[in-house]
Amino acid sequence: MPEFVPLAERIVDAILDSDPALASSAGDHRYDDRLPDHSSGAVAARVTMLKDAADALAGVDPEALGPQDQVDHAILSAVVERGVFELTDVRQHEWNPLSHNPGPLLHALMSRPFAPLEERLAGLGGRLAAIPDALATARAVLRDVPRLHAEVAVAQFAGAAALVRDELPGLLAEAPGLRPAVEPAAAAALDAFGEFDGWLRARLESGEPGRDPRLGRPLWEARLWHTLDTELPAAEVLARARRNLDDAGARLREAAAELVGGPATDDTVRRALGELAAQHPDDATIVDLAKVTMAEASEFVREHGLMTLVDDPCVIEEMPEFARGVAVAYCDPPGPLETADVPTFYCIAPAPADWPPERVESFYREYNDHMLRNLTVHEAMPGHFLQLAHSRRFRAATRVRALGFSGPFVEGWAVYAEELMAGLGFGGLPVRLQQLKMQLRMSLNAIIDQLVHCDGLPEAEAMDLMTTRGFQEEGEAAGKWKRALLTSTQLSTYFVGYTEVAAIAAARPFGATPKAWHDAMLAHGSPPPRHLAFLLGV
């Protein structure tokens, strides 16, 4: 029987070598001059490597391992099995142009000072030089692109080109010695971006709808199983989400009546949410307001002793254009393998520039002052920023958990953090109403994710469900409809992860303080909740 730790380390290295994007996000900079290779030969080689890894891991007896290695064995097995599934069954690289967007890999080298500028620009030069071939490969392998994905890709690739055109010259001014190597690569990359933009637009102008982005039940349920890493079947996820929708709706009606008076009805909810929505930021003020709410949330966590804080830097800024079109906000942390002292980015997207004024107003009514406080809890404090900062401090005999990022745990913790903070009074009753509304949204995320991909839920019915049962503004509902089509199964991670993380939090042993238990929950990286429960003995 092979020894697990050296085997796991060899597999981790093979995975990182085969996927420069994963390596960069994990904080391993050995491949910073490369882009992912989506050619048929490279994909086939990666599938072979992953299958060989799965076979080798199957030869290890996990019962002979200690608890941490048992968990790492299970996580690494899931990582390689999901990798094979994604490349051979889902095959997004063959129909989703967003899979080929080099923008995040360029931005990572330009924005995060993990090394001297000259070193980062050398890597950037390599990635820029690889863009023409990478986009030629994209044109060769992409078939039957869904219209929505092409539309979002046009905007994201334009944002990636803007990084090169608008931000690179300032960096080269600080390191002029690299101009001879980097400028020609940048010029060729911009030409390639222009060619790819024309290729995408020609498909849009042809009027061809492309493939249906809905995966269908068999493929969606298989992907859900890999995404959640839980034995919970899809039908049970849907049933639980519907029950939570009813329960959270009843609590929201009661809270609305408490805020504005009157009976606990949907009309009272609309009146209460309407009053709160009137207090909202705009494009010019939303980022500054997020900074204020970050300070408020950090002080609240400190005063209530909820968990150990960190002194890691967090930069709050407008979302780069290459990343827009999917979510309104995200947290972009340093990878678990990062050794430099670099910041986390909490990014917020303003309303899209091509939206009419009434939809922009709807967007900011949704992301009003009180909802933004709840959003900051989720994305930053004590949600993603704090949880991922603790996760980076985890060390084990292998680097497996640097790769085995569990979406259900990460999103589940963030939603649990919202409920925890609102329940303790953060932001008062207005934030509690917004958090209950987010409970509705979380439940609807899981419902719509499944119904869209498995049952052909029409857009009009989805919009009605979100705006009536979920009390969402039209702009938010329209964005969520797009996101359901763009990110199959990801929307289910919030609800399933929340239920599993909240159950672990509720199992706090007698005598353990909330702070001690929360710190224990955060002390094992970002594993799937079932593995965290095993490690904590609950």
URHU-V211808 format. One record per residue. N is the residue number from 1. PHI is phi in whole degrees, 0 to 359 (NA if undefined). PSI is psi in degrees with one decimal (999 if undefined). Layout:
# URHU-V211808
n: <N	N>
phi: <PHI	PHI>
psi: <PSI	PSI>
This chain:
# URHU-V211808
n: <1	2	3	4	5	6	7	8	9	10	11	12	13	14	15	16	17	18	19	20	21	22	23	24	25	26	27	28	29	30	31	32	33	34	35	36	37	38	39	40	41	42	43	44	45	46	47	48	49	50	51	52	53	54	55	56	57	58	59	60	61	62	63	64	65	66	67	68	69	70	71	72	73	74	75	76	77	78	79	80	81	82	83	84	85	86	87	88	89	90	91	92	93	94	95	96	97	98	99	100	101	102	103	104	105	106	107	108	109	110	111	112	113	114	115	116	117	118	119	120	121	122	123	124	125	126	127	128	129	130	131	132	133	134	135	136	137	138	139	140	141	142	143	144	145	146	147	148	149	150	151	152	153	154	155	156	157	158	159	160	161	162	163	164	165	166	167	168	169	170	171	172	173	174	175	176	177	178	179	180	181	182	183	184	185	186	187	188	189	190	191	192	193	194	195	196	197	198	199	200	201	202	203	204	205	206	207	208	209	210	211	212	213	214	215	216	217	218	219	220	221	222	223	224	225	226	227	228	229	230	231	232	233	234	235	236	237	238	239	240	241	242	243	244	245	246	247	248	249	250	251	252	253	254	255	256	257	258	259	260	261	262	263	264	265	266	267	268	269	270	271	272	273	274	275	276	277	278	279	280	281	282	283	284	285	286	287	288	289	290	291	292	293	294	295	296	297	298	299	300	301	302	303	304	305	306	307	308	309	310	311	312	313	314	315	316	317	318	319	320	321	322	323	324	325	326	327	328	329	330	331	332	333	334	335	336	337	338	339	340	341	342	343	344	345	346	347	348	349	350	351	352	353	354	355	356	357	358	359	360	361	362	363	364	365	366	367	368	369	370	371	372	373	374	375	376	377	378	379	380	381	382	383	384	385	386	387	388	389	390	391	392	393	394	395	396	397	398	399	400	401	402	403	404	405	406	407	408	409	410	411	412	413	414	415	416	417	418	419	420	421	422	423	424	425	426	427	428	429	430	431	432	433	434	435	436	437	438	439	440	441	442	443	444	445	446	447	448	449	450	451	452	453	454	455	456	457	458	459	460	461	462	463	464	465	466	467	468	469	470	471	472	473	474	475	476	477	478	479	480	481	482	483	484	485	486	487	488	489	490	491	492	493	494	495	496	497	498	499	500	501	502	503	504	505	506	507	508	509	510	511	512	513	514	515	516	517	518	519	520	521	522	523	524	525	526	527	528	529	530	531	532	533	534	535	536	537	538>
phi: <NA	291	288	291	299	296	297	300	294	294	293	301	298	295	295	297	295	275	219	300	293	296	300	297	293	281	94	262	261	293	241	290	261	239	247	300	255	259	293	299	294	293	296	298	295	292	299	300	300	293	295	297	296	298	297	295	294	294	276	261	271	296	294	273	259	289	304	296	290	301	295	297	298	294	294	294	300	294	298	289	293	293	301	298	300	296	281	254	252	285	56	299	298	264	217	248	296	296	295	255	286	276	308	300	285	288	300	301	280	275	255	252	280	280	210	306	304	300	293	292	292	297	296	298	300	296	292	297	295	276	297	304	293	296	283	294	298	302	296	284	262	286	222	57	294	299	302	300	296	294	298	294	296	305	291	292	292	296	295	295	296	296	303	291	288	259	256	297	303	295	292	293	295	275	223	297	295	267	303	301	272	269	299	297	294	294	297	293	296	296	299	294	299	298	295	291	300	298	296	295	295	297	290	293	290	291	81	291	285	73	290	289	291	289	282	86	300	303	288	296	294	295	292	300	301	292	291	278	51	215	273	293	287	301	297	288	302	296	296	294	297	294	295	293	299	294	293	294	297	296	293	293	298	293	293	296	297	294	283	242	83	97	287	278	234	297	297	294	299	296	293	294	294	296	296	290	294	293	262	218	277	219	304	279	241	295	291	297	294	299	295	297	293	296	296	297	293	297	294	295	298	295	297	267	56	281	191	287	275	236	256	295	286	230	261	257	208	292	297	299	298	294	256	279	107	242	233	279	207	206	248	243	268	297	288	298	266	292	255	277	273	234	276	269	252	255	250	234	270	290	298	305	296	268	283	291	305	293	285	298	299	297	301	281	293	293	263	284	304	281	295	295	297	294	297	293	301	293	281	229	227	260	278	303	303	289	298	288	294	297	301	294	275	287	228	220	290	234	265	303	287	288	257	275	286	267	302	300	291	297	288	297	298	296	290	300	298	302	297	300	294	295	294	270	103	298	75	69	299	302	289	298	298	294	292	295	297	292	298	297	297	300	294	295	307	292	294	292	308	286	292	295	276	252	240	66	307	289	302	299	290	296	298	296	299	288	278	264	293	262	56	277	292	301	296	294	298	297	294	291	301	299	295	299	283	276	227	303	77	295	293	279	294	296	291	296	298	300	297	285	292	298	295	294	299	289	272	306	296	301	95	278	287	306	297	297	289	298	298	295	295	265	265	235	81	234	279	306	306	295	285	297	300	298	293	271	73	239>
psi: <130.2	149.4	134.8	-47.7	-52.3	-34.3	-46.9	-40.6	-38.1	-40.1	-42.3	-45.3	-40.1	-40.2	-45.2	-40.4	-32.7	-10.4	86.6	-28.3	-44.6	-40.8	-45.1	-44.6	-28.4	-13.5	16.1	115.0	14.2	-20.2	28.7	-9.4	11.1	156.4	157.9	144.5	110.0	15.9	158.5	-38.1	-42.8	-40.1	-43.4	-40.6	-38.0	-40.4	-43.6	-44.7	-44.9	-39.5	-39.4	-40.0	-42.2	-42.2	-42.6	-41.4	-31.6	-19.6	-0.3	134.3	104.8	-25.0	-18.8	-0.5	158.8	168.8	-46.9	-42.3	-32.6	-45.7	-43.5	-37.2	-45.6	-41.8	-45.4	-38.6	-42.7	-38.3	-47.0	-36.9	-40.3	-37.5	-44.1	-45.1	-45.8	-40.2	-27.2	-25.8	-52.7	-47.6	45.8	-30.7	-14.7	-7.0	-10.2	105.1	-20.9	-23.3	-18.2	7.5	115.3	-1.7	-50.3	-34.5	-29.9	-46.2	-38.2	-36.2	-27.8	-30.9	-25.5	111.7	64.8	-13.5	167.1	149.7	-41.2	-40.2	-41.6	-38.5	-31.3	-44.4	-41.0	-39.5	-39.4	-42.2	-39.3	-40.6	-25.6	-13.0	-44.7	-45.8	-39.0	-41.6	-27.5	-40.1	-42.2	-45.5	-31.7	-35.0	-22.5	130.9	141.8	46.5	128.1	143.1	-43.7	-44.4	-36.6	-41.2	-46.2	-38.0	-38.2	-46.3	-42.9	-41.5	-32.6	-39.1	-37.8	-41.8	-36.2	-34.1	-47.0	-43.8	-41.0	-30.3	-28.8	-40.5	-38.6	-37.2	-40.8	-27.1	-27.2	-16.9	66.3	-21.0	-19.2	-2.8	-46.2	-30.2	-36.6	-39.0	-43.8	-38.0	-38.0	-41.6	-42.0	-37.1	-42.1	-39.1	-41.7	-39.5	-43.4	-41.7	-41.4	-36.9	-44.6	-37.7	-44.3	-45.2	-34.2	-35.9	-37.3	-42.7	-21.2	-19.2	-2.4	130.3	-17.8	-174.1	157.9	123.0	-10.1	132.5	-24.6	154.5	-50.8	-46.6	-39.7	-43.2	-37.3	-41.2	-36.6	-42.8	-44.6	-37.6	-44.1	-29.2	51.5	159.0	3.3	118.5	158.8	-39.4	-37.0	-36.5	-46.5	-44.4	-43.5	-40.2	-39.9	-38.9	-42.1	-32.6	-43.4	-45.3	-46.8	-34.7	-41.3	-41.9	-35.0	-40.1	-40.0	-41.9	-37.8	-42.2	-35.5	-34.8	-45.7	-3.0	169.0	-179.4	158.4	77.4	169.8	-36.2	-38.0	-38.4	-45.2	-37.8	-43.4	-46.8	-32.7	-40.7	-42.4	-36.4	-25.3	-18.9	91.4	157.8	-171.9	-173.4	-33.8	-19.3	-9.4	-38.8	-42.1	-38.3	-37.8	-37.8	-39.5	-45.6	-30.1	-43.7	-41.3	-45.9	-39.4	-43.1	-37.0	-44.3	-41.5	-47.1	-35.8	0.1	46.2	-34.2	168.0	128.5	164.1	160.7	20.6	143.7	142.6	118.4	123.7	123.0	168.8	139.2	132.2	149.7	-33.5	-15.5	-2.1	163.1	-5.2	-56.7	159.0	-21.2	156.9	161.8	124.3	95.3	165.2	152.8	160.7	-23.3	-0.1	132.1	-16.4	158.1	90.5	157.9	163.2	144.1	124.5	106.9	138.1	132.9	129.9	173.5	140.3	140.2	-25.5	6.0	143.7	159.8	-37.5	-33.6	-34.4	-43.9	-40.8	-40.9	-46.8	-20.6	-37.3	-48.8	59.7	-179.7	-38.9	-39.4	-34.5	-34.3	-43.6	-38.0	-39.7	-37.1	-45.6	-51.8	-24.7	-69.4	110.9	34.4	-123.8	-48.3	-51.2	-43.2	-44.7	-27.9	-42.6	-41.7	-38.7	-20.7	-6.7	136.6	138.7	-176.7	-20.1	168.2	17.3	-44.1	-9.4	-21.2	-32.0	59.8	117.4	111.4	-44.2	-38.4	-46.8	-48.6	-36.5	-41.0	-43.0	-40.8	-39.3	-39.9	-39.8	-50.6	-41.7	-49.7	-45.9	-37.5	-27.7	-0.3	8.1	123.0	2.7	-162.6	-36.8	-42.0	-34.3	-40.1	-42.2	-37.3	-37.7	-37.3	-36.9	-30.9	-40.6	-44.5	-43.4	-43.2	-43.7	-32.9	-49.7	-38.7	-49.9	-39.4	-47.9	-45.2	-34.6	-48.7	-23.0	-31.3	8.6	33.7	122.4	155.4	-43.6	-40.5	-37.7	-44.2	-42.6	-41.0	-43.2	-38.7	-23.9	-65.3	-32.3	-7.4	29.8	149.6	155.1	-39.3	-42.0	-43.7	-40.6	-40.5	-38.7	-35.2	-46.7	-42.4	-36.1	-37.0	-28.7	-27.1	67.1	134.1	-20.1	-35.3	-18.4	-15.8	-29.6	-52.3	-49.9	-44.3	-42.5	-46.1	-37.7	-41.5	-42.2	-35.6	-39.4	-43.0	-38.6	-17.4	18.2	125.9	151.7	131.4	-17.9	131.9	155.8	-40.8	-45.3	-40.4	-41.4	-42.8	-37.8	-38.5	-27.3	2.5	7.5	26.9	-144.0	62.6	161.3	142.7	-34.3	-33.0	-36.0	-42.7	-40.8	-45.5	-31.1	-7.1	33.5	999>
